Amino acid sequence: MIEQEVRTPAPDTGGARPRGGGLVIGLGVFVALILLRLITGETDITSSGTMGATLALAVPIGMAALGGLWSERSGVVNIGLEGMMTFGTWGAAFGAYFSGNPWLGLLGGVIAGALGGLLHAIATVTFGVDHIVSGVAITILAPGVTRYLSDLLFTDEQGGGATQSPPLPSFPTWSVPGVGKPLGSLEKHHWILISDLAGLVRGVLTGLSPITLIAILLVPASFFLLWRTAFGLRLRSCGENPIAAESLGVAVYRMKYAAVVISGGLAGLGGVFLAMVASSNYQEGQVNGRGYIGLAAMIFGNWRPGMVAGGAGLFGYADALQLRGGAGAVHAMLLLIGIGLLALAVWRGYKGRYVAAVISAVVAVGVLLWFFLTDELPREIVTYSPHITTLLVLAFAAQRLRMPAADGMRYRKGEGA
Amino acid sequence: MIYRVLAKSYTRTIVAALVALVFSIAITSIVLSVSGFNPPSTFQAMFEFGKEPDSIVNTVNRAATYYLSALAVAVGFRMNLFNIGVDGQYRLAAMLAAAAGGAWALPVVLHQVVIVIVAVVVGGLWAAIAAVLKVTRGVSEVISTIMLNFIASGVIAFLLNPSRLATKVAGSNNIGTKPISSSGRMPGIAYPGSELKVYSFVLIAALAGIAFWYMINRTRFGFDLRATGLSQSAAVASGVDAKRMVVTAMVMSGAVAGLVGMPQLLGGSYSYSLDFPTGIGFTGIGIALLGRNSPVGIAFASLLWAFLDQSSQILDFNDIPKEIVAITQAAVLLSVVVVYEIVSRVGKRIDQRHVAAQLGEVPA
């Protein structure tokens, strides 16, 4: 009977605008990167290797972020994504190794992650445990469980042990035909724009794993499910005002369960990628904070699928750059950050916010001095550039964000006043 | 009868803890049985090993470290501030304190005091980054402190380099800070029947617990802290400066976190090297949750946790993976939060019925 209302969902202010805006921002960033490459001579800034690695590293972060989005849209904060990804890495190894089939590894990882989500749902939805407490507990639980199970199941296998699985069967990779070679030669010339574009296209279209494709498709699929179906509207209503949703006959508990289990499954998929695509076996500590970076990407993306994917891309790029380009390429980024902060200072001055402008300007000058007075950043610290990026991005961007109104709130059926 | 048992909040806590303990022993037994081991003999082996004098000393030492870590977490938890960054705070603090203690030659007592002060200041400052980001930029402290953990690892790796603050440890591939001279060490306390010494920092951990209790229950600041935790809007309405509370509580939490590495540094290793224990910050979160953020509860929880860690050492000799203990610990943790939730709900219902009965509205 609520079909009627559902067919015309409330006008979604963010629906069209950010997608167009995102394109403009993306183009702007790309042009800035090209300029940066020309000025500093760090070719890895736009190389196909870096772009391919960006995509690869963005997938697990993006899946965690999308998982967080599903959960938080239903009003459950999921800080346990890290643990669910850990379950996913192990589940992938279990499924793939004992069946010899990578696709069963995919299934195993998603199920393992979803079970982690189910545990979170039982604790938070049924028992009303604080969401952060439950999430932290799951993140503590996951490494213990996986270590125990690995010790039982993998130690007697060839190449396996308590902290890693034996080598796993891998997925076939796939490239768009006719792209690799011609673009590769274009890229070598380092022509302005053309070579950079070639690097981007070649990096993104060659050597794709099926998991990457699935992950990319899950972004529009999530948008469609959450914003264009009755199920999605009901689910989101639980995150905005569960008491109102309840009064309209929405089964709030069931919706929250569905969202959190899907969230765990998505995080598990990110784990599958880490164990089977980014690496060739399960290793302890493989997730390495990506679940939390995913949460940051979700916040940065303002709880919207397209923007969240953009955020994942940003963190993926930070990771790819330090892996591929190393200390030199990350050092070049200082110039970009410095100029960006200087622009921010001018903007804030123009807006009359002088204190903020002065702070930005001082930091900008500091960063620029750092760039011009040094040749390289310390390797030990560059390793953590995704984490530093996360912190900086949240510090400078967490402003006009709107989280679901009832996010993290405890909801008990029938207790709404 | 049930009313009397559940009337006091601390009995509720005890009931919840006991139920959770029984539940997690049951879970552990099931996991052991499914894996083909005999639960009673496993528990017996652990208990026999755990009550040897050497094990007791190790348990107490470990528990002191866990206790400080959990206290640091609890300071924030009491006002719903999640300092997940204790891990980075204590490692960076221990590393810089060790470097300072190794580099400076100072008279006894002053030397120890300076090392501890350096640790406390470093821990507090590292936590302050997250606090400032939260109050000025609205960045969730959960994410910022986690990121700061990673960044702390980077900073430590950078500084712990032979060309900077570290030296090679003689006779191994390990590198560490210059060892603290004997004037900066804390002598251990002998325990009958064991060659090992109990860290004297255990006493300071206990003092920290008393100070925590006093601060929470007997000071204006502690009252504001608890009030903010229970209802931020009510606290703000009654004149609490929420931003200042966030910064103060976070810095205090970080300062306590700075103490976490001290028992080991001053009583055992005397230098910060690559094999300095890591991950204690996360253990502290679990223990704080288990001990319900109260100084006494945390003391029991950290002893239990340390006992499980220590007594599980024997299991590898019996071919049982000692990680079974991690499952026990996680089961305790998850079940205690769930059980406490249920117990307090039941308790509240009983309270209501009791009050109603006394008012004569419902026949008792």
Boltz contact constraints between the chains, C-beta under 6 A:
constraints:
  - contact:
      token1: [A, 123]
      token2: [B, 338]
      max_distance: 6.0
  - contact:
      token1: [A, 127]
      token2: [B, 338]
      max_distance: 6.0
  - contact:
      token1: [A, 127]
      token2: [B, 341]
      max_distance: 6.0
  - contact:
      token1: [A, 128]
      token2: [B, 341]
      max_distance: 6.0
  - contact:
      token1: [A, 129]
      token2: [B, 337]
      max_distance: 6.0
  - contact:
      token1: [A, 129]
      token2: [B, 338]
      max_distance: 6.0
  - contact:
      token1: [A, 129]
      token2: [B, 341]
      max_distance: 6.0
  - contact:
      token1: [A, 132]
      token2: [B, 82]
      max_distance: 6.0
  - contact:
      token1: [A, 133]
      token2: [B, 289]
      max_distance: 6.0
  - contact:
      token1: [A, 133]
      token2: [B, 337]
      max_distance: 6.0
  - contact:
      token1: [A, 136]
      token2: [B, 285]
      max_distance: 6.0
  - contact:
      token1: [A, 137]
      token2: [B, 333]
      max_distance: 6.0
  - contact:
      token1: [A, 137]
      token2: [B, 334]
      max_distance: 6.0
  - contact:
      token1: [A, 140]
      token2: [B, 286]
      max_distance: 6.0
  - contact:
      token1: [A, 140]
      token2: [B, 330]
      max_distance: 6.0
  - contact:
      token1: [A, 141]
      token2: [B, 330]
      max_distance: 6.0
  - contact:
      token1: [A, 144]
      token2: [B, 323]
      max_distance: 6.0
  - contact:
      token1: [A, 144]
      token2: [B, 326]
      max_distance: 6.0
  - contact:
      token1: [A, 144]
      token2: [B, 327]
      max_distance: 6.0
  - contact:
      token1: [A, 144]
      token2: [B, 330]
      max_distance: 6.0
  - contact:
      token1: [A, 147]
      token2: [B, 323]
      max_distance: 6.0
  - contact:
      token1: [A, 148]
      token2: [B, 321]
      max_distance: 6.0
  - contact:
      token1: [A, 148]
      token2: [B, 323]
      max_distance: 6.0
  - contact:
      token1: [A, 148]
      token2: [B, 324]
      max_distance: 6.0
  - contact:
      token1: [A, 148]
      token2: [B, 327]
      max_distance: 6.0
  - contact:
      token1: [A, 151]
      token2: [B, 321]
      max_distance: 6.0
  - contact:
      token1: [A, 151]
      token2: [B, 323]
      max_distance: 6.0
  - contact:
      token1: [A, 152]
      token2: [B, 35]
      max_distance: 6.0
  - contact:
      token1: [A, 289]
      token2: [B, 150]
      max_distance: 6.0
  - contact:
      token1: [A, 292]
      token2: [B, 143]
      max_distance: 6.0
  - contact:
      token1: [A, 292]
      token2: [B, 146]
      max_distance: 6.0
  - contact:
      token1: [A, 295]
      token2: [B, 143]
      max_distance: 6.0
  - contact:
      token1: [A, 296]
      token2: [B, 143]
      max_distance: 6.0
  - contact:
      token1: [A, 378]
      token2: [B, 158]
      max_distance: 6.0
  - contact:
      token1: [A, 380]
      token2: [B, 154]
      max_distance: 6.0
  - contact:
      token1: [A, 380]
      token2: [B, 157]
      max_distance: 6.0
  - contact:
      token1: [A, 380]
      token2: [B, 158]
      max_distance: 6.0
  - contact:
      token1: [A, 381]
      token2: [B, 154]
      max_distance: 6.0
  - contact:
      token1: [A, 381]
      token2: [B, 158]
      max_distance: 6.0
  - contact:
      token1: [A, 384]
      token2: [B, 150]
      max_distance: 6.0
  - contact:
      token1: [A, 384]
      token2: [B, 151]
      max_distance: 6.0
  - contact:
      token1: [A, 384]
      token2: [B, 154]
      max_distance: 6.0
  - contact:
      token1: [A, 387]
      token2: [B, 147]
      max_distance: 6.0
  - contact:
      token1: [A, 387]
      token2: [B, 150]
      max_distance: 6.0
  - contact:
      token1: [A, 387]
      token2: [B, 151]
      max_distance: 6.0
  - contact:
      token1: [A, 388]
      token2: [B, 151]
      max_distance: 6.0
  - contact:
      token1: [A, 390]
      token2: [B, 147]
      max_distance: 6.0
  - contact:
      token1: [A, 391]
      token2: [B, 144]
      max_distance: 6.0
  - contact:
      token1: [A, 391]
      token2: [B, 147]
      max_distance: 6.0
  - contact:
      token1: [A, 394]
      token2: [B, 139]
      max_distance: 6.0
  - contact:
      token1: [A, 395]
      token2: [B, 133]
      max_distance: 6.0
  - contact:
      token1: [A, 395]
      token2: [B, 137]
      max_distance: 6.0
  - contact:
      token1: [A, 395]
      token2: [B, 139]
      max_distance: 6.0
  - contact:
      token1: [A, 398]
      token2: [B, 137]
      max_distance: 6.0
  - contact:
      token1: [A, 398]
      token2: [B, 138]
      max_distance: 6.0
  - contact:
      token1: [A, 398]
      token2: [B, 139]
      max_distance: 6.0
